Amino acid sequence: MTPRQKYVAFKTIVIKEVLRFARIWLQTVLPPMITTALYFVIFGNLIGSQIGDMQGVRYMEYIVPGLIMMAVITNSYANVVSSFYGSKFQRHIEEMLVSPVPNYIILLGFMAGGVARGLTVGVAVTGVALFFSHLQVHNIAVAVSVVVLTSILFSLGGFINGVYAKSFDDISIVPTFILTPLTYLGGVFYSIHMLPSFWQHVSRVNPILYMVNAFRYGFIGVSDISLYVSYGIILAFIAVLFTVALWLLDKGHGIRS
Amino acid sequence: MTTALSIRDLKKTYANGLVALKGIDLDVEQGDFFALLGPNGAGKSTTIGIITSLINKTAGKVSIFGTDIDADFATAKGFLGLVPQEFNFNGFEPAEEVVANQAGYYGIDRAQAFERAEHYLRQLGLWDKRREIGRNLSGGMKRRLMIARALVHEPKLLILDEPTAGVDIEIRRSMWKFLSEINARGTTIILTTHYLEEAESLCRNIAIINGGAIVEHSSMKQLLAKLQTETFVLDLRAPLMQLPVLPGHRVNLVDEFTLEAEISKERSINALFSDLAANGIEVLSMRNKSNRLEQLFMNLVDGNHFPAKHHETGAPESSA
């Protein structure tokens, strides 16, 4: 295929993926908006008013970046894992496999679909946040780059999960038992400086901590972690996950006999 | 003539140890309408899966229009269109998008992809259903949608794995006509089917696969010429209570209005009619008891010797 044809193939996969989650927006875009609004009301307003300031800002403003990031992570992951597993289940992944489109284009296409949903939900949740808080932006470049890279990372994670999944149960195990706990323990609702020393060290093993903090830095200019370390960790994870996902696709794991 | 598909010593052993292909050789010439037949589990779908990259081969060579799939699978796949046995499109996508997206995977611009989708959906009588999601289409429509999808990038080699399974006779015949037309325009077609009359009427060349090995590979004419006997069913005008002696003929009285006659290739059917007429038996109509290809097929896949070999080994052709 020529580079132009590869671009067309990539665009086709992205359009297909975007239309997929857009058609079912009641299942994909609306629920995270409602969930996040509840977080804002309960944790931000009701409980947050009792907590006071956190690292120099109102508790509400402190948790907004983390909640946006949580929605982006969950939706990027969920989009790719459900779409890829669905395409295996209905066997329409074969449409791409029999065509000359290279595997890395297939991977990039699914990944871009996950990023599109993650960012769409991120923007929608940010819109909800504006009803509850005065959203300040400390460094827009950091905020945007971190949220895009994080979305890429979890889209790739969702892809790998989709490759290994053999049933619909398998696509919910990782989000339920790994992703959600890591997100909650990733400093969305608190600063790790509030934890005892031991648990601060344990928290640093959690990659989501670095993403939430870097994103928060973009909004309020406060982070528990060095920005460079955060970028380094996110990029390293992306490189590893992309390599693994492409290797699985080349090997045909779960899709070729 | 260019070879559309060349397979050499193709082997496949699945992870569970099942040997699906034992080293098959197969050639399909450009422009051919080729039948690949075999019973369930014979290795047809495995062969097609390897050609289309859905199954990894264990050993052997496959070339599509001279391009080795090991050297340049992307180019080789560009020549191919596949209509699989099972429905494998996204049931939640409108028919038009299913076809246009497939064009996109071959690098065809979106605007042109939709133009081509319209062309093929109209040709296959699905244009009115273009906005209908795939899962809401009838079985015959789904089959036609998969044909439109397989053709949208205008492949040189079209592989159809039981394309008419489960469709009614009217649609089946219209699909035969459509496939004959695209073959006449130059598209090479490989067809697998369990409707042997379909293979006999459409295909010029044939391979029969059984137990992972090719047991027959010839032209349809040559294969049918090997048939030593044909069984005809004769419908009689008047009831017949007892079958008269008909020397040299193998005839059974099925019921008072029906005879079954097995006619040897060496004998003239006129002789039978003469003898029936001489006994005052008037035949109203006549038909084959079973499809000729079906008889051959059963001989081959049952593991029996070929009829010609019966003859060679002196198997007698006794008369009734």
Interface residues (C-beta under 8 A of the other chain):
Chain A: M1 T2 R4 Q5 K6 V8 A9 K11 T12 I13 I15 K16 L19 R20 R23 S87 Q90 R91 H92 E94 E95 M96 L97 V98 S99 P100 V101 P102 G252 R256 S257
Chain B: Y14 A15 G49 T52 S53 L54 I55 N56 F73 A74 T75 K77 G78 L80 L82 P84 E86 N88 F89 N90 G91 F92 E93 E97 N101 Q102 G104 Y105 Y106 G107 I108 D109 R110 A113 R149 H153
